[in-house]
Amino acid sequence: MKRGLFNKSSLREISGRRKRWSDCISEPGEGKAESRTLSGIPVKPLYAPDDLPDFGYQDRLGFPGEEPFTRGVYHTMYRGRTWTQRQLAGFGPPEETNQRYKFLLEQGATGINGVFDYPTLRGYDSTDPEARADVGRGGVAIDTLEDMRILFEGIPVDRVSTSLVTCQPICNIIVQSMYFANAQARGIPFDRLAGTSQNDFLMETVIAIAPVVLPPEVSFKLSCDAIEYCSRRVPRWNPVSFAGYNYREAGCTAVQEAGFTIANAVACTEELIRRGFSADQFAPRLSFFFSAHNDFFEEVCKYRAARRLWAKVMKERFGARNTRSMMLRFHVQTAGVSLTAQQPLNNITRAAYQALSAVLGGAQSIHVDAYDEALCVPTELSSLTALRTQQILQSETGVTATIDPLGGSYFVEALTDELEKAMAGVIDEIDRMGGIVEAVKRGWIHQEISNAAYDYQRRIESGEQVAVGINTFRIEDEKLPIELFKLPETLRVQEMKLEKIKKERSAAQVRKMLDRVAVACDRGENLMEVMLEAVKAFTTEGELAGVLKKQYGVWNPPLFI
């Protein structure tokens, strides 16, 4: 029989006193309006022990580094090692982004977080007519192995952890192969590479949809191919980062963000087990990526609830025995969607509070958005300010002195419970549809995100949801107090490189490698091995992605039907 923290007699006494207190605040003008989190969960004016009548410390809270991991995945958390300060960077040609990586590392960043431009993410060469207008925008342009060499030139990739924001599997399986091939060319063995690939099939089929999209089941296969390959060959690499952050940026709630993310991880776990693995052979390297939005306590509790739910899923559903398989390790990025072009310096404050919620929620690495990201690619000054925000948080605030300082708060524990129940409900609904791939094919995920995004925007425009500088405390005829970043010339740089590479490479070897990829597609083989060899022949990303599209066909997402 489970025992709560308080006996029944104490709870009855507390409930009686609470009723008398509640009667006092029910007088006119004493705050009758109902509060809700951004996910719609009701928030009471006060929390007390009777909100946690059956709360058992061991089964709901426990200790850091131990089941149920509510308080963190490591025993010492930030007292042992602080979170990785991994600032996102990427723009223009690789020569320019290489300099930004070096600048951030020199200024104290402890990891690289590389973002790629829209054509690269979607499997296009820079010179493709469909892509030319977006080359170098939103990230760095990568067309061949030579670009990857330039991007990481002078950077000790065997000592610096690298996150490749290769969101879509069609991009990841090619660009990740380039990263590994470049390491081989530098004489660095795979067991010395540490990092993460995003590699999330929902990014390709739901969130960041290209003009031509691989079918969901194919995109999912490519994602699992990379997980399988890394599990066998690259032991320190996290081969997937389930990108809840991007789902949230598209408009979903905190509950949906975590629910969709864990449902995605469940599907990948099922597929790897079908391929002959046990959960403990690969699950320790699965990783997660969450947003830190404006609702401070909901975000803190979201991380705690997701950790507890994942531990339960891995142990009860998949029979995991390795403690590390049950650990939900995650990166956090502050919410880009919350940034405003109006009064952009306000974004420094927004991002700082959001980063604090990530720290109090136990994140393993953090990116803080720059204040100008609603307007342009971050300048060197805004990037430095974002990095300094992390460093001040780590070094000056004292938040690393104790583990899970909000643990035991009646409000935090009650909200954590509510969020866990709601997340589990999302996963159950996806299970009833046949899993996350089927939910995508039906368009259900698209519709859920669309509905949530519409509701949030409606509340902003009606004033129901306050947005400082947007619907309150506005400045009319505002003059921007900042300089905007100007993108360097990219298309011409990439055109010249591609022209040179195509003249110098072996056309026969390129044709041979493209044919080998096509045969591997037809046979249903894992594509990572053949991709790794193909990129060494300086095949371009667009050429390789073109083979995938031809062999597998393409898909019309529900939004376009």
C-alpha positions in Angstrom: 0.0 0.0 0.0 1.4 3.4 -1.0 1.6 6.1 1.6 1.5 9.8 0.9 3.6 12.4 2.6 0.8 13.4 4.9 -1.6 11.2 6.9 -5.4 11.4 6.4 -6.0 13.4 9.6 -3.5 16.1 8.6 -5.0 16.3 5.1 -8.5 16.8 6.5 -7.2 19.6 8.8 -5.4 21.2 5.9 -8.4 21.0 3.6 -10.6 22.6 6.3 -8.2 25.5 6.8 -7.9 25.9 3.0 -11.6 26.1 2.7 -11.7 29.0 5.2 -8.9 30.7 3.4 -10.6 30.3 0.1 -13.7 31.9 1.4 -11.7 35.0 2.3 -10.4 35.5 -1.2 -13.8 35.0 -2.8 -14.8 38.6 -1.9 -15.3 41.1 -4.7 -12.0 42.2 -6.3 -10.0 39.4 -4.9 -8.9 37.7 -8.1 -11.7 35.4 -9.4 -10.3 35.0 -12.9 -9.3 31.4 -13.7 -5.7 30.8 -14.7 -4.4 28.2 -17.1 -1.1 27.1 -18.5 -0.4 27.6 -22.2 -1.4 23.9 -22.6 -4.8 24.7 -21.0 -4.2 23.0 -17.6 -6.0 24.9 -14.8 -3.8 26.6 -12.3 -5.2 27.1 -8.7 -4.4 30.3 -6.8 -2.6 28.2 -4.1 -1.3 24.6 -3.7 -1.1 22.7 -0.5 -0.5 19.1 0.7 -4.1 18.1 -0.1 -3.3 18.6 -3.8 -1.0 15.6 -3.5 -3.0 13.2 -1.3 -1.4 10.0 -2.5 2.0 11.4 -3.4 4.8 8.9 -2.5 8.3 10.3 -2.5 10.0 7.2 -3.8 7.7 6.4 -6.7 6.9 10.0 -7.8 10.1 11.9 -6.9 13.0 9.8 -5.8 16.6 10.9 -6.1 18.6 12.3 -9.0 20.1 9.6 -11.2 17.7 7.0 -10.0 14.2 5.9 -11.0 11.9 7.6 -11.8 14.4 10.3 -12.8 12.0 13.1 -12.0 14.8 15.0 -10.3 17.4 14.5 -13.1 19.2 11.8 -15.0 22.5 12.1 -13.2 23.3 11.7 -9.6 25.2 15.0 -9.2 23.6 16.9 -12.1 25.2 20.4 -12.4 27.3 20.0 -9.2 29.3 17.3 -11.1 29.2 18.8 -14.7 27.2 21.8 -15.9 25.1 21.7 -19.0 26.8 22.0 -22.4 26.6 25.6 -23.7 25.7 24.8 -27.3 24.9 27.9 -29.3 23.3 27.4 -32.7 25.3 28.8 -35.6 25.1 28.6 -39.4 24.8 30.9 -42.3 26.2 31.5 -45.8 29.0 29.4 -47.2 30.9 27.0 -44.9 33.9 29.3 -44.8 31.9 32.0 -42.9 30.2 29.5 -40.5 33.6 28.0 -39.7 34.7 31.4 -38.4 31.5 31.7 -36.3 32.1 28.3 -34.7 35.6 29.3 -33.8 34.5 32.6 -32.4 31.9 30.9 -30.1 34.4 28.3 -28.9 36.9 31.0 -28.2 34.3 32.8 -26.1 33.5 29.8 -23.9 30.9 27.8 -25.8 31.4 24.1 -24.9 29.9 22.5 -27.9 29.0 23.2 -31.6 25.4 23.3 -32.7 25.5 23.5 -36.5 22.4 24.5 -38.5 22.1 24.0 -42.3 20.3 26.1 -44.9 16.9 25.2 -46.3 18.2 23.5 -49.5 20.6 21.3 -47.6 17.9 20.3 -45.1 15.6 19.3 -47.9 18.1 17.5 -50.2 18.9 20.1 -52.8 22.2 21.3 -54.2 22.8 25.1 -54.0 22.6 25.3 -57.8 19.2 23.7 -58.1 16.7 26.1 -59.6 14.2 25.2 -56.8 16.8 26.2 -54.2 18.9 29.2 -55.4 16.9 31.8 -53.6 17.4 30.2 -50.2 21.1 29.3 -50.4 22.9 30.2 -47.2 19.7 31.4 -45.5 18.7 29.9 -42.2 21.9 28.0 -42.0 25.1 27.0 -43.8 25.2 25.6 -47.3 26.6 22.1 -47.7 26.8 20.4 -51.1 29.7 18.0 -51.0 32.3 16.5 -48.7 34.6 19.4 -49.5 32.1 21.8 -47.8 32.1 19.6 -44.7 35.9 19.7 -44.7 35.9 23.5 -44.8 33.1 23.8 -42.2 35.2 22.0 -39.6 38.7 23.0 -40.6 40.8 23.7 -37.6 38.2 22.4 -35.1 39.1 19.4 -33.0 36.0 17.3 -33.6 37.5 14.5 -31.5 37.4 16.8 -28.5 34.4 19.0 -29.2 30.9 17.6 -29.1 29.0 18.5 -32.3 25.3 18.7 -32.8 24.3 18.4 -36.5 20.9 20.0 -36.9 20.2 17.7 -39.9 16.5 17.8 -39.2 15.1 15.8 -42.1 16.3 12.2 -42.6 16.9 12.8 -46.3 19.4 15.4 -45.3 20.8 13.6 -42.2 21.7 10.3 -43.9 23.8 12.3 -46.4 25.3 15.1 -44.3 26.0 12.9 -41.3 27.9 10.6 -43.8 29.9 13.6 -44.9 30.7 14.4 -41.2 31.9 10.8 -40.6 33.8 10.7 -43.9 35.6 13.9 -43.0 36.6 12.5 -39.6 38.0 9.4 -41.4 39.9 11.6 -43.7 41.5 13.3 -40.7 42.4 10.0 -39.2 39.9 10.3 -36.3 38.3 6.9 -35.3 34.6 6.8 -34.9 34.8 5.9 -31.2 36.3 9.3 -30.5 33.4 11.2 -32.1 30.8 12.7 -29.7 27.7 14.5 -30.9 24.1 14.3 -32.0 22.2 14.2 -35.2 18.6 15.5 -35.2 17.4 13.0 -37.8 13.6 13.3 -37.0 11.2 12.0 -39.6 8.4 14.3 -38.3 10.5 17.2 -39.4 10.5 16.0 -43.0 6.8 14.9 -43.1 5.0 17.4 -40.8 7.0 20.4 -39.7 9.5 21.6 -42.4 7.9 20.2 -45.6 9.8 20.6 -48.9 8.3 20.9 -52.3 9.0 17.1 -52.7 8.7 14.9 -49.7 9.6 11.2 -49.2 6.8 9.0 -47.9 6.5 8.9 -44.1 7.4 5.2 -43.9 10.6 5.9 -46.0 11.6 8.9 -44.0 11.1 6.9 -40.9 13.3 4.0 -42.3 16.1 6.4 -43.1 16.0 7.8 -39.6 16.2 4.2 -38.2 19.0 3.3 -40.6 21.1 6.0 -39.0 20.2 4.9 -35.5 21.1 1.3 -36.3 24.4 2.2 -38.0 25.6 4.5 -35.1 24.5 1.9 -32.5 26.9 -0.5 -34.2 29.8 1.7 -35.3 29.8 5.1 -33.5 29.3 4.4 -29.8 29.5 7.9 -28.4 27.1 9.4 -31.0 23.5 10.2 -30.4 22.0 9.2 -33.7 18.6 10.9 -33.2 17.3 13.9 -31.3 13.5 13.8 -31.3 12.8 17.4 -32.2 9.9 18.4 -29.9 11.3 21.9 -30.1 10.4 22.2 -33.7 6.9 20.8 -33.2 6.4 23.5 -30.6 7.7 26.2 -33.0 5.1 25.0 -35.4 2.4 25.7 -32.9 1.7 22.7 -30.6 1.3 22.8 -26.9 3.8 21.7 -24.2 1.7 18.5 -23.7 1.7 17.7 -27.5 5.4 18.6 -27.8 6.4 15.9 -25.2 3.7 13.5 -26.2 4.6 13.5 -29.9 8.3 13.3 -29.1 8.0 10.3 -26.9 5.6 8.6 -29.3 8.2 9.1 -32.0 10.8 7.5 -29.8 8.5 4.6 -29.0 8.1 3.9 -32.8 11.9 4.0 -33.3 12.4 1.7 -30.4 9.9 -0.8 -31.8 11.6 -0.7 -35.2 15.1 -1.3 -33.8 13.8 -4.2 -31.7 12.2 -5.6 -34.9 15.7 -5.3 -36.6 17.1 -7.5 -33.9 18.3 -5.2 -31.1 17.4 -5.3 -27.5 16.3 -1.9 -26.1 19.4 -1.7 -24.0 21.7 -1.9 -27.0 20.6 1.4 -28.5 18.2 3.3 -26.1 21.1 4.8 -24.0 22.0 6.9 -27.1 18.5 8.2 -27.9 18.2 11.9 -27.2 15.5 14.5 -27.1 15.2 18.2 -28.0 12.7 20.4 -26.3 11.6 24.1 -26.3 11.7 26.5 -23.4 8.6 28.6 -23.9 7.2 31.5 -21.9 5.1 29.6 -19.3 7.9 29.2 -16.8 6.5 26.6 -14.4 4.8 24.6 -17.2 8.2 24.3 -18.9 10.0 23.2 -15.8 7.3 20.6 -15.0 7.2 19.4 -18.7 10.9 18.3 -18.5 10.3 16.5 -15.2 7.1 14.8 -16.4 8.7 13.7 -19.7 11.7 12.2 -17.8 9.4 10.2 -15.5 7.1 9.1 -18.3 10.0 7.9 -20.6 11.5 5.9 -17.7 8.2 4.2 -17.2 7.7 3.5 -21.0 11.2 2.0 -21.4 11.0 -0.2 -18.3 7.4 -1.4 -18.6 6.8 -1.4 -22.3 10.2 -2.5 -23.6 11.7 -4.3 -20.6 14.8 -2.1 -20.4 17.2 -3.1 -17.6 20.1 -0.7 -18.2 19.5 2.5 -16.2 20.8 4.6 -19.0 18.1 3.3 -21.3 15.5 4.9 -19.0 17.3 8.3 -18.9 15.6 11.0 -21.0 18.6 13.2 -21.9 17.6 16.4 -23.7 18.8 19.6 -25.3 16.8 22.8 -24.9 16.5 25.8 -27.1 14.7 28.9 -26.0 11.5 29.5 -27.9 12.2 31.3 -31.2 8.4 31.6 -31.8 8.2 33.8 -28.7 10.7 36.3 -30.0 9.4 39.6 -31.3 10.6 41.9 -34.0 9.1 44.8 -32.0 11.3 46.0 -29.2 13.9 43.2 -29.9 16.0 43.9 -26.9 13.1 42.5 -24.8 14.1 39.1 -26.2 17.2 39.1 -24.0 14.9 39.0 -21.0 12.6 36.4 -22.5 15.4 34.1 -23.4 17.1 34.4 -20.0 13.9 33.3 -18.2 13.3 30.5 -20.6 16.9 29.3 -20.1 16.4 29.4 -16.4 13.4 27.1 -16.8 15.6 24.7 -18.7 18.2 24.7 -16.0 15.6 24.2 -13.2 14.1 21.4 -15.3 17.5 19.6 -15.6 18.6 20.0 -19.3 21.8 18.5 -20.5 22.6 21.2 -23.0 21.1 24.6 -23.9 21.0 27.1 -26.7 19.8 30.6 -25.9 18.3 32.5 -28.8 19.8 35.8 -29.9 17.8 38.9 -29.4 17.7 39.7 -33.2 16.6 36.3 -34.4 13.0 37.5 -35.2 14.7 39.9 -37.7 17.8 38.3 -39.1 20.6 35.8 -38.7 22.3 36.6 -35.4 25.1 39.1 -35.5 28.3 38.4 -33.7 27.2 40.8 -30.9 23.8 39.2 -30.4 25.4 35.7 -30.5 27.9 36.7 -27.8 25.1 38.2 -25.7 23.2 34.9 -25.9 26.2 33.0 -24.9 27.0 35.4 -22.0 23.4 34.9 -20.8 24.2 31.2 -20.3 27.5 32.0 -18.6 25.9 34.4 -16.2 23.2 31.9 -15.4 25.8 29.2 -14.7 28.3 31.3 -12.8 26.5 34.1 -11.0 23.0 33.0 -10.0 23.8 30.0 -7.8 21.2 27.8 -9.5 23.8 25.0 -9.9 24.4 24.7 -6.1 21.6 22.3 -5.4 19.8 19.6 -7.5 16.2 20.1 -8.5 15.6 23.1 -6.2 11.9 23.2 -7.1 11.4 19.5 -6.2 8.8 19.1 -3.5 6.9 22.3 -4.3 3.2 21.4 -4.0 2.5 23.4 -7.2 5.5 21.9 -9.2 4.7 18.3 -8.2 1.0 18.7 -8.9 1.6 20.3 -12.3 4.2 17.6 -13.1 1.6 15.0 -12.4 -1.0 16.7 -14.5 1.4 17.1 -17.4 2.5 13.4 -17.2 -1.1 12.2 -17.4 -1.9 14.5 -20.4 1.3 13.4 -22.2 0.4 9.7 -21.6 -3.0 10.4 -23.1 -1.5 11.8 -26.3 0.7 8.6 -26.6 -2.3 6.4 -26.0 -4.3 8.1 -28.7 -1.4 7.7 -31.2 -1.1 4.0 -30.2 -4.8 3.5 -31.0 -4.1 4.8 -34.5 -1.4 2.3 -35.1 1.6 4.5 -34.2 3.3 7.7 -35.1 3.9 6.9 -38.8 0.2 6.0 -39.3 -0.8 9.2 -37.4 1.3 11.2 -39.9 -0.1 9.5 -43.0 -3.6 10.2 -41.8 -2.8 13.9 -41.3 -3.8 13.7 -37.6 -0.5 15.2 -36.3 -0.7 18.0 -38.9 -4.3 18.8 -37.8 -3.4 18.8 -34.0 -0.5 21.2 -34.5 -2.6 23.4 -36.8 -5.4 23.6 -34.3 -3.1 24.5 -31.4 -1.2 27.1 -33.5 -4.5 28.7 -34.5 -5.8 28.8 -30.9 -2.5 30.4 -29.7 -2.5 33.1 -32.4 -6.2 33.8 -31.8 -5.5 34.4 -28.1 -2.5 36.8 -29.0 -4.6 38.8 -31.4 -7.6 39.0 -29.0 -5.4 40.1 -26.2 -6.3 37.1 -24.1 -2.7 36.1 -24.1 -0.4 39.0 -23.3 2.6 39.6 -25.6 4.7 42.6 -24.4 5.4 44.9 -27.3 2.8 43.2 -29.5 -0.6 43.7 -27.9 0.4 45.7 -24.8 3.2 48.2 -24.0 3.6 49.0 -27.6 5.9 51.7 -29.1 4.4 53.4 -32.1 6.7 54.3 -34.9 9.5 52.4 -33.2 13.0 52.7 -34.6 15.1 49.6 -34.3 17.9 50.0 -31.7 20.1 47.3 -33.4 22.0 46.7 -36.6 20.7 43.8 -38.8 23.1 41.1 -40.0 23.8 41.0 -43.7 24.2 37.6 -45.3 27.5 37.1 -47.1 27.5 36.1 -50.8 26.8 32.4 -50.9 25.3 31.2 -54.2 28.2 32.3 -56.3 30.7 30.8 -53.9 28.9 27.4 -53.9 28.5 27.6 -57.7 32.2 27.9 -58.2 33.0 25.1 -55.8 30.5 22.7 -57.4 31.8 23.6 -60.9 35.4 22.8 -59.9 34.5 19.6 -58.0 32.4 18.2 -60.9 35.3 18.8 -63.3 37.9 17.2 -61.1 36.0 14.2 -59.7 35.6 10.8 -61.5 32.3 10.8 -63.3 32.5 7.0 -63.6 33.0 6.6 -59.9 30.1 9.0 -59.2 27.8 7.0 -61.5 28.9 3.8 -59.8 28.1 5.1 -56.3 24.7 6.5 -57.3 23.9 3.1 -58.8 25.0 1.3 -55.6 22.7 3.6 -53.6 19.8 2.8 -55.9 20.4 -1.0 -55.6 20.5 -0.6 -51.8 17.2 1.2 -51.8 15.6 -1.6 -53.9 16.9 -4.3 -51.6 15.7 -2.5 -48.4 19.2 -2.3 -47.0 20.5 0.1 -44.4 21.7 3.0 -46.4 24.3 4.5 -44.1 27.2 2.3 -45.2 26.7 3.0 -48.9 26.1 6.7 -48.3 29.4 6.9 -46.4 31.2 5.5 -49.4 29.2 7.6 -51.9 30.1 11.0 -50.4 33.8 10.1 -50.6 33.4 10.1 -54.4 32.2 13.8 -54.1 28.7 13.0 -55.1 26.5 16.0 -54.2 23.7 16.0 -51.8 21.2 16.8 -54.5 22.4 13.8 -56.6 22.1 11.4 -53.7 18.7 12.8 -52.6 17.5 12.5 -56.2 18.2 8.8 -56.2 16.2 8.4 -53.0 13.3 10.3 -54.5 13.4 8.3 -57.7 13.6 4.9 -56.0 11.2 5.5 -53.2 8.7 7.9 -54.8 7.3 11.0 -53.2 4.4 11.9 -51.0 1.7 14.5 -51.0 1.3 15.6 -47.4 -2.3 16.1 -46.2 -1.8 19.8 -46.1 -1.4 19.8 -49.9 -4.1 17.3 -50.8 
